[in-house]
Amino acid sequence: MSEAACASASIRRNPEQARQWRQRATALGKPRSLEAVDAEIAIAEGRYEAALQHLEAAQAHLDKSGFDSGLARFAREQWAQSAALCRATLR
């Protein structure tokens, strides 16, 4: 469900729906981290500084976990693109 929250925020640009999906994901069980979801919601709302903070926290969580799968690498690439968008918008 956290994937649905990210998609609602990043693809559909619907932060309200993303929050609902985030809440459902949390109700089903505690996800490892919701920082990436919160980053995408912040981007959809135009809160780029907050998004950068969430992206940094998501990266730190992944670094700490030691995951190095294809999915983890893909997530890192996506987060780097999102961070670049935020930085470019803040300039």
PDB file with one MODEL, atoms N, CA, C and O in Angstrom:
MODEL        1
ATOM      1  N   MET A   1       0.807  -1.195   0.000  1.00  0.00           N
ATOM      2  CA  MET A   1       0.000   0.000   0.000  1.00  0.00           C
ATOM      3  C   MET A   1       0.853   1.263   0.000  1.00  0.00           C
ATOM      4  O   MET A   1       0.421   2.307  -0.488  1.00  0.00           O
ATOM      5  N   SER A   2       2.059   1.170   0.545  1.00  0.00           N
ATOM      6  CA  SER A   2       2.910   2.355   0.497  1.00  0.00           C
ATOM      7  C   SER A   2       3.306   2.658  -0.945  1.00  0.00           C
ATOM      8  O   SER A   2       3.564   3.813  -1.283  1.00  0.00           O
ATOM      9  N   GLU A   3       3.357   1.617  -1.813  1.00  0.00           N
ATOM     10  CA  GLU A   3       3.621   1.841  -3.230  1.00  0.00           C
ATOM     11  C   GLU A   3       2.485   2.638  -3.858  1.00  0.00           C
ATOM     12  O   GLU A   3       2.722   3.516  -4.689  1.00  0.00           O
ATOM     13  N   ALA A   4       1.255   2.333  -3.463  1.00  0.00           N
ATOM     14  CA  ALA A   4       0.099   3.070  -3.972  1.00  0.00           C
ATOM     15  C   ALA A   4       0.150   4.518  -3.515  1.00  0.00           C
ATOM     16  O   ALA A   4      -0.235   5.421  -4.257  1.00  0.00           O
ATOM     17  N   ALA A   5       0.618   4.739  -2.307  1.00  0.00           N
ATOM     18  CA  ALA A   5       0.749   6.109  -1.805  1.00  0.00           C
ATOM     19  C   ALA A   5       1.770   6.880  -2.630  1.00  0.00           C
ATOM     20  O   ALA A   5       1.533   8.033  -2.992  1.00  0.00           O
ATOM     21  N   CYS A   6       2.899   6.257  -2.929  1.00  0.00           N
ATOM     22  CA  CYS A   6       3.924   6.913  -3.759  1.00  0.00           C
ATOM     23  C   CYS A   6       3.377   7.218  -5.146  1.00  0.00           C
ATOM     24  O   CYS A   6       3.590   8.307  -5.677  1.00  0.00           O
ATOM     25  N   ALA A   7       2.671   6.255  -5.730  1.00  0.00           N
ATOM     26  CA  ALA A   7       2.116   6.461  -7.068  1.00  0.00           C
ATOM     27  C   ALA A   7       1.076   7.574  -7.067  1.00  0.00           C
ATOM     28  O   ALA A   7       1.038   8.389  -7.989  1.00  0.00           O
ATOM     29  N   SER A   8       0.245   7.613  -6.053  1.00  0.00           N
ATOM     30  CA  SER A   8      -0.766   8.668  -5.977  1.00  0.00           C
ATOM     31  C   SER A   8      -0.123  10.042  -5.893  1.00  0.00           C
ATOM     32  O   SER A   8      -0.619  11.005  -6.477  1.00  0.00           O
ATOM     33  N   ALA A   9       0.978  10.129  -5.167  1.00  0.00           N
ATOM     34  CA  ALA A   9       1.650  11.418  -5.014  1.00  0.00           C
ATOM     35  C   ALA A   9       2.479  11.772  -6.238  1.00  0.00           C
ATOM     36  O   ALA A   9       2.371  12.884  -6.756  1.00  0.00           O
ATOM     37  N   SER A  10       3.306  10.841  -6.709  1.00  0.00           N
ATOM     38  CA  SER A  10       4.259  11.184  -7.767  1.00  0.00           C
ATOM     39  C   SER A  10       3.667  11.144  -9.168  1.00  0.00           C
ATOM     40  O   SER A  10       4.016  11.980 -10.001  1.00  0.00           O
ATOM     41  N   ILE A  11       2.792  10.207  -9.444  1.00  0.00           N
ATOM     42  CA  ILE A  11       2.240  10.085 -10.794  1.00  0.00           C
ATOM     43  C   ILE A  11       0.930  10.849 -10.932  1.00  0.00           C
ATOM     44  O   ILE A  11       0.734  11.598 -11.889  1.00  0.00           O
ATOM     45  N   ARG A  12       0.047  10.655  -9.977  1.00  0.00           N
ATOM     46  CA  ARG A  12      -1.259  11.306 -10.055  1.00  0.00           C
ATOM     47  C   ARG A  12      -1.264  12.720  -9.487  1.00  0.00           C
ATOM     48  O   ARG A  12      -2.196  13.489  -9.725  1.00  0.00           O
ATOM     49  N   ARG A  13      -0.219  13.059  -8.736  1.00  0.00           N
ATOM     50  CA  ARG A  13      -0.130  14.377  -8.080  1.00  0.00           C
ATOM     51  C   ARG A  13      -1.363  14.642  -7.220  1.00  0.00           C
ATOM     52  O   ARG A  13      -1.965  15.715  -7.263  1.00  0.00           O
ATOM     53  N   ASN A  14      -1.714  13.621  -6.437  1.00  0.00           N
ATOM     54  CA  ASN A  14      -2.885  13.698  -5.571  1.00  0.00           C
ATOM     55  C   ASN A  14      -2.452  13.413  -4.133  1.00  0.00           C
ATOM     56  O   ASN A  14      -2.547  12.276  -3.673  1.00  0.00           O
ATOM     57  N   PRO A  15      -1.973  14.449  -3.415  1.00  0.00           N
ATOM     58  CA  PRO A  15      -1.465  14.215  -2.064  1.00  0.00           C
ATOM     59  C   PRO A  15      -2.523  13.722  -1.078  1.00  0.00           C
ATOM     60  O   PRO A  15      -2.203  12.972  -0.155  1.00  0.00           O
ATOM     61  N   GLU A  16      -3.761  14.126  -1.258  1.00  0.00           N
ATOM     62  CA  GLU A  16      -4.819  13.670  -0.342  1.00  0.00           C
ATOM     63  C   GLU A  16      -5.019  12.162  -0.460  1.00  0.00           C
ATOM     64  O   GLU A  16      -5.101  11.461   0.548  1.00  0.00           O
ATOM     65  N   GLN A  17      -5.096  11.671  -1.685  1.00  0.00           N
ATOM     66  CA  GLN A  17      -5.249  10.234  -1.890  1.00  0.00           C
ATOM     67  C   GLN A  17      -4.000   9.495  -1.407  1.00  0.00           C
ATOM     68  O   GLN A  17      -4.095   8.399  -0.853  1.00  0.00           O
ATOM     69  N   ALA A  18      -2.842  10.095  -1.618  1.00  0.00           N
ATOM     70  CA  ALA A  18      -1.590   9.481  -1.154  1.00  0.00           C
ATOM     71  C   ALA A  18      -1.592   9.335   0.359  1.00  0.00           C
ATOM     72  O   ALA A  18      -1.137   8.320   0.886  1.00  0.00           O
ATOM     73  N   ARG A  19      -2.097  10.336   1.056  1.00  0.00           N
ATOM     74  CA  ARG A  19      -2.181  10.251   2.520  1.00  0.00           C
ATOM     75  C   ARG A  19      -3.107   9.124   2.958  1.00  0.00           C
ATOM     76  O   ARG A  19      -2.832   8.431   3.938  1.00  0.00           O
ATOM     77  N   GLN A  20      -4.212   8.941   2.226  1.00  0.00           N
ATOM     78  CA  GLN A  20      -5.135   7.852   2.554  1.00  0.00           C
ATOM     79  C   GLN A  20      -4.460   6.495   2.376  1.00  0.00           C
ATOM     80  O   GLN A  20      -4.606   5.612   3.222  1.00  0.00           O
ATOM     81  N   TRP A  21      -3.721   6.326   1.280  1.00  0.00           N
ATOM     82  CA  TRP A  21      -2.997   5.078   1.063  1.00  0.00           C
ATOM     83  C   TRP A  21      -1.929   4.887   2.129  1.00  0.00           C
ATOM     84  O   TRP A  21      -1.707   3.769   2.595  1.00  0.00           O
ATOM     85  N   ARG A  22      -1.270   5.969   2.513  1.00  0.00           N
ATOM     86  CA  ARG A  22      -0.243   5.903   3.564  1.00  0.00           C
ATOM     87  C   ARG A  22      -0.863   5.424   4.872  1.00  0.00           C
ATOM     88  O   ARG A  22      -0.301   4.584   5.575  1.00  0.00           O
ATOM     89  N   GLN A  23      -2.032   5.975   5.180  1.00  0.00           N
ATOM     90  CA  GLN A  23      -2.735   5.600   6.410  1.00  0.00           C
ATOM     91  C   GLN A  23      -3.142   4.122   6.372  1.00  0.00           C
ATOM     92  O   GLN A  23      -3.042   3.424   7.380  1.00  0.00           O
ATOM     93  N   ARG A  24      -3.597   3.655   5.222  1.00  0.00           N
ATOM     94  CA  ARG A  24      -3.974   2.242   5.082  1.00  0.00           C
ATOM     95  C   ARG A  24      -2.760   1.340   5.255  1.00  0.00           C
ATOM     96  O   ARG A  24      -2.843   0.301   5.910  1.00  0.00           O
ATOM     97  N   ALA A  25      -1.640   1.732   4.675  1.00  0.00           N
ATOM     98  CA  ALA A  25      -0.410   0.934   4.802  1.00  0.00           C
ATOM     99  C   ALA A  25       0.008   0.822   6.259  1.00  0.00           C
ATOM    100  O   ALA A  25       0.428  -0.243   6.711  1.00  0.00           O
ATOM    101  N   THR A  26      -0.107   1.913   6.984  1.00  0.00           N
ATOM    102  CA  THR A  26       0.261   1.923   8.395  1.00  0.00           C
ATOM    103  C   THR A  26      -0.701   1.066   9.212  1.00  0.00           C
ATOM    104  O   THR A  26      -0.289   0.395  10.157  1.00  0.00           O
ATOM    105  N   ALA A  27      -1.989   1.089   8.846  1.00  0.00           N
ATOM    106  CA  ALA A  27      -2.983   0.299   9.575  1.00  0.00           C
ATOM    107  C   ALA A  27      -2.764  -1.203   9.384  1.00  0.00           C
ATOM    108  O   ALA A  27      -3.031  -1.986  10.296  1.00  0.00           O
ATOM    109  N   LEU A  28      -2.284  -1.607   8.219  1.00  0.00           N
ATOM    110  CA  LEU A  28      -2.061  -3.033   7.946  1.00  0.00           C
ATOM    111  C   LEU A  28      -0.837  -3.582   8.654  1.00  0.00           C
ATOM    112  O   LEU A  28      -0.769  -4.773   8.957  1.00  0.00           O
ATOM    113  N   GLY A  29       0.091  -2.749   8.906  1.00  0.00           N
ATOM    114  CA  GLY A  29       1.327  -3.172   9.554  1.00  0.00           C
ATOM    115  C   GLY A  29       2.342  -2.058   9.416  1.00  0.00           C
ATOM    116  O   GLY A  29       2.245  -1.217   8.523  1.00  0.00           O
ATOM    117  N   LYS A  30       3.296  -2.062  10.293  1.00  0.00           N
ATOM    118  CA  LYS A  30       4.253  -0.960  10.262  1.00  0.00           C
ATOM    119  C   LYS A  30       5.258  -1.160   9.125  1.00  0.00           C
ATOM    120  O   LYS A  30       6.080  -2.075   9.177  1.00  0.00           O
ATOM    121  N   PRO A  31       5.196  -0.308   8.101  1.00  0.00           N
ATOM    122  CA  PRO A  31       6.200  -0.388   7.037  1.00  0.00           C
ATOM    123  C   PRO A  31       7.585  -0.044   7.590  1.00  0.00           C
ATOM    124  O   PRO A  31       7.700   0.658   8.594  1.00  0.00           O
ATOM    125  N   ARG A  32       8.617  -0.535   6.939  1.00  0.00           N
ATOM    126  CA  ARG A  32       9.977  -0.261   7.408  1.00  0.00           C
ATOM    127  C   ARG A  32      10.259   1.226   7.476  1.00  0.00           C
ATOM    128  O   ARG A  32      10.870   1.704   8.432  1.00  0.00           O
ATOM    129  N   SER A  33       9.821   1.954   6.474  1.00  0.00           N
ATOM    130  CA  SER A  33      10.024   3.400   6.458  1.00  0.00           C
ATOM    131  C   SER A  33       8.979   4.024   5.545  1.00  0.00           C
ATOM    132  O   SER A  33       8.648   3.472   4.496  1.00  0.00           O
ATOM    133  N   LEU A  34       8.471   5.160   5.946  1.00  0.00           N
ATOM    134  CA  LEU A  34       7.520   5.903   5.125  1.00  0.00           C
ATOM    135  C   LEU A  34       8.128   7.207   4.619  1.00  0.00           C
ATOM    136  O   LEU A  34       7.421   8.056   4.075  1.00  0.00           O
ATOM    137  N   GLU A  35       9.425   7.364   4.796  1.00  0.00           N
ATOM    138  CA  GLU A  35      10.084   8.609   4.401  1.00  0.00           C
ATOM    139  C   GLU A  35       9.951   8.885   2.905  1.00  0.00           C
ATOM    140  O   GLU A  35       9.723  10.029   2.510  1.00  0.00           O
ATOM    141  N   ALA A  36      10.089   7.859   2.069  1.00  0.00           N
ATOM    142  CA  ALA A  36       9.970   8.063   0.621  1.00  0.00           C
ATOM    143  C   ALA A  36       8.551   8.487   0.253  1.00  0.00           C
ATOM    144  O   ALA A  36       8.357   9.340  -0.614  1.00  0.00           O
ATOM    145  N   VAL A  37       7.567   7.892   0.910  1.00  0.00           N
ATOM    146  CA  VAL A  37       6.172   8.278   0.682  1.00  0.00           C
ATOM    147  C   VAL A  37       5.970   9.728   1.089  1.00  0.00           C
ATOM    148  O   VAL A  37       5.374  10.508   0.346  1.00  0.00           O
ATOM    149  N   ASP A  38       6.464  10.090   2.263  1.00  0.00           N
ATOM    150  CA  ASP A  38       6.322  11.466   2.736  1.00  0.00           C
ATOM    151  C   ASP A  38       7.039  12.445   1.808  1.00  0.00           C
ATOM    152  O   ASP A  38       6.585  13.574   1.627  1.00  0.00           O
ATOM    153  N   ALA A  39       8.153  12.019   1.224  1.00  0.00           N
ATOM    154  CA  ALA A  39       8.877  12.872   0.274  1.00  0.00           C
ATOM    155  C   ALA A  39       8.027  13.126  -0.964  1.00  0.00           C
ATOM    156  O   ALA A  39       7.930  14.263  -1.425  1.00  0.00           O
ATOM    157  N   GLU A  40       7.416  12.087  -1.502  1.00  0.00           N
ATOM    158  CA  GLU A  40       6.594  12.254  -2.705  1.00  0.00           C
ATOM    159  C   GLU A  40       5.363  13.105  -2.424  1.00  0.00           C
ATOM    160  O   GLU A  40       4.944  13.891  -3.274  1.00  0.00           O
ATOM    161  N   ILE A  41       4.784  12.956  -1.246  1.00  0.00           N
ATOM    162  CA  ILE A  41       3.645  13.804  -0.871  1.00  0.00           C
ATOM    163  C   ILE A  41       4.100  15.255  -0.788  1.00  0.00           C
ATOM    164  O   ILE A  41       3.415  16.152  -1.281  1.00  0.00           O
ATOM    165  N   ALA A  42       5.249  15.488  -0.167  1.00  0.00           N
ATOM    166  CA  ALA A  42       5.772  16.856  -0.053  1.00  0.00           C
ATOM    167  C   ALA A  42       6.045  17.455  -1.430  1.00  0.00           C
ATOM    168  O   ALA A  42       5.759  18.630  -1.657  1.00  0.00           O
ATOM    169  N   ILE A  43       6.590  16.667  -2.347  1.00  0.00           N
ATOM    170  CA  ILE A  43       6.839  17.164  -3.705  1.00  0.00           C
ATOM    171  C   ILE A  43       5.521  17.532  -4.373  1.00  0.00           C
ATOM    172  O   ILE A  43       5.418  18.585  -5.003  1.00  0.00           O
ATOM    173  N   ALA A  44       4.521  16.682  -4.243  1.00  0.00           N
ATOM    174  CA  ALA A  44       3.216  16.948  -4.851  1.00  0.00           C
ATOM    175  C   ALA A  44       2.585  18.218  -4.294  1.00  0.00           C
ATOM    176  O   ALA A  44       1.805  18.882  -4.977  1.00  0.00           O
ATOM    177  N   GLU A  45       2.922  18.549  -3.060  1.00  0.00           N
ATOM    178  CA  GLU A  45       2.387  19.760  -2.425  1.00  0.00           C
ATOM    179  C   GLU A  45       3.287  20.971  -2.624  1.00  0.00           C
ATOM    180  O   GLU A  45       2.952  22.069  -2.180  1.00  0.00           O
ATOM    181  N   GLY A  46       4.432  20.783  -3.290  1.00  0.00           N
ATOM    182  CA  GLY A  46       5.348  21.898  -3.518  1.00  0.00           C
ATOM    183  C   GLY A  46       6.223  22.229  -2.326  1.00  0.00           C
ATOM    184  O   GLY A  46       6.781  23.325  -2.265  1.00  0.00           O
ATOM    185  N   ARG A  47       6.358  21.317  -1.380  1.00  0.00           N
ATOM    186  CA  ARG A  47       7.206  21.528  -0.201  1.00  0.00           C
ATOM    187  C   ARG A  47       8.549  20.833  -0.440  1.00  0.00           C
ATOM    188  O   ARG A  47       8.818  19.764   0.108  1.00  0.00           O
ATOM    189  N   TYR A  48       9.382  21.464  -1.269  1.00  0.00           N
ATOM    190  CA  TYR A  48      10.604  20.824  -1.750  1.00  0.00           C
ATOM    191  C   TYR A  48      11.677  20.677  -0.680  1.00  0.00           C
ATOM    192  O   TYR A  48      12.410  19.688  -0.680  1.00  0.00           O
ATOM    193  N   GLU A  49      11.785  21.628   0.223  1.00  0.00           N
ATOM    194  CA  GLU A  49      12.779  21.495   1.299  1.00  0.00           C
ATOM    195  C   GLU A  49      12.429  20.316   2.205  1.00  0.00           C
ATOM    196  O   GLU A  49      13.305  19.543   2.590  1.00  0.00           O
ATOM    197  N   ALA A  50      11.160  20.183   2.539  1.00  0.00           N
ATOM    198  CA  ALA A  50      10.716  19.048   3.360  1.00  0.00           C
ATOM    199  C   ALA A  50      10.939  17.740   2.607  1.00  0.00           C
ATOM    200  O   ALA A  50      11.333  16.736   3.200  1.00  0.00           O
ATOM    201  N   ALA A  51      10.687  17.755   1.311  1.00  0.00           N
ATOM    202  CA  ALA A  51      10.893  16.554   0.507  1.00  0.00           C
ATOM    203  C   ALA A  51      12.353  16.121   0.546  1.00  0.00           C
ATOM    204  O   ALA A  51      12.648  14.932   0.672  1.00  0.00           O
ATOM    205  N   LEU A  52      13.265  17.078   0.438  1.00  0.00           N
ATOM    206  CA  LEU A  52      14.694  16.746   0.497  1.00  0.00           C
ATOM    207  C   LEU A  52      15.057  16.105   1.829  1.00  0.00           C
ATOM    208  O   LEU A  52      15.845  15.161   1.871  1.00  0.00           O
ATOM    209  N   GLN A  53      14.490  16.610   2.909  1.00  0.00           N
ATOM    210  CA  GLN A  53      14.759  16.026   4.228  1.00  0.00           C
ATOM    211  C   GLN A  53      14.245  14.587   4.300  1.00  0.00           C
ATOM    212  O   GLN A  53      14.923  13.708   4.830  1.00  0.00           O
ATOM    213  N   HIS A  54      13.056  14.353   3.769  1.00  0.00           N
ATOM    214  CA  HIS A  54      12.494  12.997   3.762  1.00  0.00           C
ATOM    215  C   HIS A  54      13.325  12.066   2.875  1.00  0.00           C
ATOM    216  O   HIS A  54      13.546  10.906   3.223  1.00  0.00           O
ATOM    217  N   LEU A  55      13.781  12.574   1.740  1.00  0.00           N
ATOM    218  CA  LEU A  55      14.606  11.752   0.851  1.00  0.00           C
ATOM    219  C   LEU A  55      15.928  11.380   1.511  1.00  0.00           C
ATOM    220  O   LEU A  55      16.399  10.251   1.376  1.00  0.00           O
ATOM    221  N   GLU A  56      16.521  12.325   2.220  1.00  0.00           N
ATOM    222  CA  GLU A  56      17.764  12.033   2.946  1.00  0.00           C
ATOM    223  C   GLU A  56      17.526  10.978   4.023  1.00  0.00           C
ATOM    224  O   GLU A  56      18.354  10.088   4.221  1.00  0.00           O
ATOM    225  N   ALA A  57      16.394  11.079   4.715  1.00  0.00           N
ATOM    226  CA  ALA A  57      16.068  10.094   5.753  1.00  0.00           C
ATOM    227  C   ALA A  57      15.815   8.716   5.142  1.00  0.00           C
ATOM    228  O   ALA A  57      16.221   7.703   5.710  1.00  0.00           O
ATOM    229  N   ALA A  58      15.146   8.672   3.987  1.00  0.00           N
ATOM    230  CA  ALA A  58      14.909   7.396   3.313  1.00  0.00           C
ATOM    231  C   ALA A  58      16.230   6.760   2.898  1.00  0.00           C
ATOM    232  O   ALA A  58      16.433   5.556   3.056  1.00  0.00           O
ATOM    233  N   GLN A  59      17.120   7.587   2.367  1.00  0.00           N
ATOM    234  CA  GLN A  59      18.443   7.098   1.961  1.00  0.00           C
ATOM    235  C   GLN A  59      19.210   6.563   3.171  1.00  0.00           C
ATOM    236  O   GLN A  59      19.828   5.500   3.096  1.00  0.00           O
ATOM    237  N   ALA A  60      19.171   7.288   4.270  1.00  0.00           N
ATOM    238  CA  ALA A  60      19.869   6.857   5.488  1.00  0.00           C
ATOM    239  C   ALA A  60      19.302   5.532   5.993  1.00  0.00           C
ATOM    240  O   ALA A  60      20.051   4.657   6.428  1.00  0.00           O
ATOM    241  N   HIS A  61      17.989   5.387   5.934  1.00  0.00           N
ATOM    242  CA  HIS A  61      17.354   4.139   6.368  1.00  0.00           C
ATOM    243  C   HIS A  61      17.821   2.970   5.499  1.00  0.00           C
ATOM    244  O   HIS A  61      18.134   1.894   6.008  1.00  0.00           O
ATOM    245  N   LEU A  62      17.863   3.193   4.195  1.00  0.00           N
ATOM    246  CA  LEU A  62      18.300   2.131   3.289  1.00  0.00           C
ATOM    247  C   LEU A  62      19.775   1.808   3.492  1.00  0.00           C
ATOM    248  O   LEU A  62      20.170   0.642   3.457  1.00  0.00           O
ATOM    249  N   ASP A  63      20.587   2.838   3.704  1.00  0.00           N
ATOM    250  CA  ASP A  63      22.012   2.614   3.972  1.00  0.00           C
ATOM    251  C   ASP A  63      22.203   1.785   5.241  1.00  0.00           C
ATOM    252  O   ASP A  63      23.024   0.869   5.282  1.00  0.00           O
ATOM    253  N   LYS A  64      21.434   2.120   6.267  1.00  0.00           N
ATOM    254  CA  LYS A  64      21.543   1.428   7.552  1.00  0.00           C
ATOM    255  C   LYS A  64      21.096  -0.033   7.444  1.00  0.00           C
ATOM    256  O   LYS A  64      21.643  -0.909   8.113  1.00  0.00           O
ATOM    257  N   SER A  65      20.106  -0.279   6.601  1.00  0.00           N
ATOM    258  CA  SER A  65      19.573  -1.639   6.471  1.00  0.00           C
ATOM    259  C   SER A  65      20.526  -2.575   5.741  1.00  0.00           C
ATOM    260  O   SER A  65      20.488  -3.788   5.943  1.00  0.00           O
ATOM    261  N   GLY A  66      21.373  -2.015   4.898  1.00  0.00           N
ATOM    262  CA  GLY A  66      22.322  -2.834   4.163  1.00  0.00           C
ATOM    263  C   GLY A  66      21.746  -3.506   2.925  1.00  0.00           C
ATOM    264  O   GLY A  66      22.417  -4.335   2.310  1.00  0.00           O
ATOM    265  N   PHE A  67      20.518  -3.167   2.547  1.00  0.00           N
ATOM    266  CA  PHE A  67      19.920  -3.752   1.344  1.00  0.00           C
ATOM    267  C   PHE A  67      20.687  -3.296   0.111  1.00  0.00           C
ATOM    268  O   PHE A  67      21.030  -2.120  -0.018  1.00  0.00           O
ATOM    269  N   ASP A  68      20.956  -4.234  -0.795  1.00  0.00           N
ATOM    270  CA  ASP A  68      21.634  -3.895  -2.042  1.00  0.00           C
ATOM    271  C   ASP A  68      21.050  -4.721  -3.180  1.00  0.00           C
ATOM    272  O   ASP A  68      21.782  -5.262  -4.009  1.00  0.00           O
ATOM    273  N   SER A  69      19.743  -4.811  -3.209  1.00  0.00           N
ATOM    274  CA  SER A  69      19.067  -5.564  -4.259  1.00  0.00           C
ATOM    275  C   SER A  69      18.817  -4.650  -5.457  1.00  0.00           C
ATOM    276  O   SER A  69      19.100  -3.453  -5.406  1.00  0.00           O
ATOM    277  N   GLY A  70      18.297  -5.213  -6.509  1.00  0.00           N
ATOM    278  CA  GLY A  70      17.922  -4.409  -7.668  1.00  0.00           C
ATOM    279  C   GLY A  70      16.860  -3.388  -7.314  1.00  0.00           C
ATOM    280  O   GLY A  70      16.886  -2.260  -7.804  1.00  0.00           O
ATOM    281  N   LEU A  71      15.926  -3.784  -6.462  1.00  0.00           N
ATOM    282  CA  LEU A  71      14.875  -2.862  -6.038  1.00  0.00           C
ATOM    283  C   LEU A  71      15.451  -1.711  -5.220  1.00  0.00           C
ATOM    284  O   LEU A  71      15.027  -0.565  -5.370  1.00  0.00           O
ATOM    285  N   ALA A  72      16.412  -2.014  -4.359  1.00  0.00           N
ATOM    286  CA  ALA A  72      17.052  -0.961  -3.567  1.00  0.00           C
ATOM    287  C   ALA A  72      17.809   0.005  -4.470  1.00  0.00           C
ATOM    288  O   ALA A  72      17.780   1.216  -4.252  1.00  0.00           O
ATOM    289  N   ARG A  73      18.478  -0.525  -5.474  1.00  0.00           N
ATOM    290  CA  ARG A  73      19.203   0.341  -6.419  1.00  0.00           C
ATOM    291  C   ARG A  73      18.239   1.208  -7.217  1.00  0.00           C
ATOM    292  O   ARG A  73      18.500   2.386  -7.458  1.00  0.00           O
ATOM    293  N   PHE A  74      17.124   0.611  -7.624  1.00  0.00           N
ATOM    294  CA  PHE A  74      16.111   1.376  -8.344  1.00  0.00           C
ATOM    295  C   PHE A  74      15.566   2.500  -7.469  1.00  0.00           C
ATOM    296  O   PHE A  74      15.395   3.627  -7.933  1.00  0.00           O
ATOM    297  N   ALA A  75      15.295   2.191  -6.203  1.00  0.00           N
ATOM    298  CA  ALA A  75      14.790   3.206  -5.275  1.00  0.00           C
ATOM    299  C   ALA A  75      15.792   4.346  -5.143  1.00  0.00           C
ATOM    300  O   ALA A  75      15.408   5.515  -5.162  1.00  0.00           O
ATOM    301  N   ARG A  76      17.066   4.013  -5.010  1.00  0.00           N
ATOM    302  CA  ARG A  76      18.099   5.052  -4.905  1.00  0.00           C
ATOM    303  C   ARG A  76      18.107   5.951  -6.144  1.00  0.00           C
ATOM    304  O   ARG A  76      18.242   7.168  -6.024  1.00  0.00           O
ATOM    305  N   GLU A  77      17.964   5.358  -7.328  1.00  0.00           N
ATOM    306  CA  GLU A  77      17.929   6.146  -8.564  1.00  0.00           C
ATOM    307  C   GLU A  77      16.722   7.074  -8.588  1.00  0.00           C
ATOM    308  O   GLU A  77      16.834   8.243  -8.957  1.00  0.00           O
ATOM    309  N   GLN A  78      15.574   6.548  -8.194  1.00  0.00           N
ATOM    310  CA  GLN A  78      14.357   7.358  -8.173  1.00  0.00           C
ATOM    311  C   GLN A  78      14.474   8.501  -7.171  1.00  0.00           C
ATOM    312  O   GLN A  78      14.065   9.627  -7.452  1.00  0.00           O
ATOM    313  N   TRP A  79      15.033   8.203  -6.006  1.00  0.00           N
ATOM    314  CA  TRP A  79      15.200   9.243  -4.991  1.00  0.00           C
ATOM    315  C   TRP A  79      16.172  10.310  -5.464  1.00  0.00           C
ATOM    316  O   TRP A  79      15.975  11.494  -5.190  1.00  0.00           O
ATOM    317  N   ALA A  80      17.219   9.907  -6.171  1.00  0.00           N
ATOM    318  CA  ALA A  80      18.187  10.875  -6.706  1.00  0.00           C
ATOM    319  C   ALA A  80      17.509  11.794  -7.719  1.00  0.00           C
ATOM    320  O   ALA A  80      17.773  12.996  -7.739  1.00  0.00           O
ATOM    321  N   GLN A  81      16.641  11.237  -8.556  1.00  0.00           N
ATOM    322  CA  GLN A  81      15.906  12.058  -9.519  1.00  0.00           C
ATOM    323  C   GLN A  81      14.960  13.019  -8.810  1.00  0.00           C
ATOM    324  O   GLN A  81      14.851  14.186  -9.189  1.00  0.00           O
ATOM    325  N   SER A  82      14.282  12.530  -7.790  1.00  0.00           N
ATOM    326  CA  SER A  82      13.369  13.394  -7.032  1.00  0.00           C
ATOM    327  C   SER A  82      14.137  14.505  -6.329  1.00  0.00           C
ATOM    328  O   SER A  82      13.688  15.651  -6.302  1.00  0.00           O
ATOM    329  N   ALA A  83      15.291  14.172  -5.759  1.00  0.00           N
ATOM    330  CA  ALA A  83      16.112  15.182  -5.082  1.00  0.00           C
ATOM    331  C   ALA A  83      16.616  16.217  -6.076  1.00  0.00           C
ATOM    332  O   ALA A  83      16.650  17.407  -5.764  1.00  0.00           O
ATOM    333  N   ALA A  84      17.006  15.781  -7.267  1.00  0.00           N
ATOM    334  CA  ALA A  84      17.469  16.719  -8.295  1.00  0.00           C
ATOM    335  C   ALA A  84      16.348  17.665  -8.704  1.00  0.00           C
ATOM    336  O   ALA A  84      16.581  18.856  -8.909  1.00  0.00           O
ATOM    337  N   LEU A  85      15.140  17.141  -8.824  1.00  0.00           N
ATOM    338  CA  LEU A  85      13.986  17.979  -9.143  1.00  0.00           C
ATOM    339  C   LEU A  85      13.767  19.027  -8.058  1.00  0.00           C
ATOM    340  O   LEU A  85      13.534  20.199  -8.354  1.00  0.00           O
ATOM    341  N   CYS A  86      13.842  18.600  -6.806  1.00  0.00           N
ATOM    342  CA  CYS A  86      13.648  19.524  -5.683  1.00  0.00           C
ATOM    343  C   CYS A  86      14.707  20.622  -5.689  1.00  0.00           C
ATOM    344  O   CYS A  86      14.389  21.802  -5.546  1.00  0.00           O
ATOM    345  N   ARG A  87      15.959  20.229  -5.854  1.00  0.00           N
ATOM    346  CA  ARG A  87      17.050  21.214  -5.844  1.00  0.00           C
ATOM    347  C   ARG A  87      16.914  22.200  -6.999  1.00  0.00           C
ATOM    348  O   ARG A  87      17.133  23.399  -6.824  1.00  0.00           O
ATOM    349  N   ALA A  88      16.556  21.702  -8.166  1.00  0.00           N
ATOM    350  CA  ALA A  88      16.388  22.576  -9.330  1.00  0.00           C
ATOM    351  C   ALA A  88      15.239  23.557  -9.113  1.00  0.00           C
ATOM    352  O   ALA A  88      15.328  24.719  -9.509  1.00  0.00           O
ATOM    353  N   THR A  89      14.182  23.098  -8.495  1.00  0.00           N
ATOM    354  CA  THR A  89      13.024  23.953  -8.243  1.00  0.00           C
ATOM    355  C   THR A  89      13.336  25.013  -7.194  1.00  0.00           C
ATOM    356  O   THR A  89      12.821  26.129  -7.263  1.00  0.00           O
ATOM    357  N   LEU A  90      14.172  24.672  -6.230  1.00  0.00           N
ATOM    358  CA  LEU A  90      14.510  25.617  -5.160  1.00  0.00           C
ATOM    359  C   LEU A  90      15.490  26.700  -5.612  1.00  0.00           C
ATOM    360  O   LEU A  90      15.629  27.719  -4.936  1.00  0.00           O
ATOM    361  N   ARG A  91      16.164  26.500  -6.727  1.00  0.00           N
ATOM    362  CA  ARG A  91      17.135  27.499  -7.211  1.00  0.00           C
ATOM    363  C   ARG A  91      16.489  28.714  -7.760  1.00  0.00           C
ATOM    364  O   ARG A  91      17.178  29.634  -8.201  1.00  0.00           O
TER     365      ARG A  91
ENDMDL
END
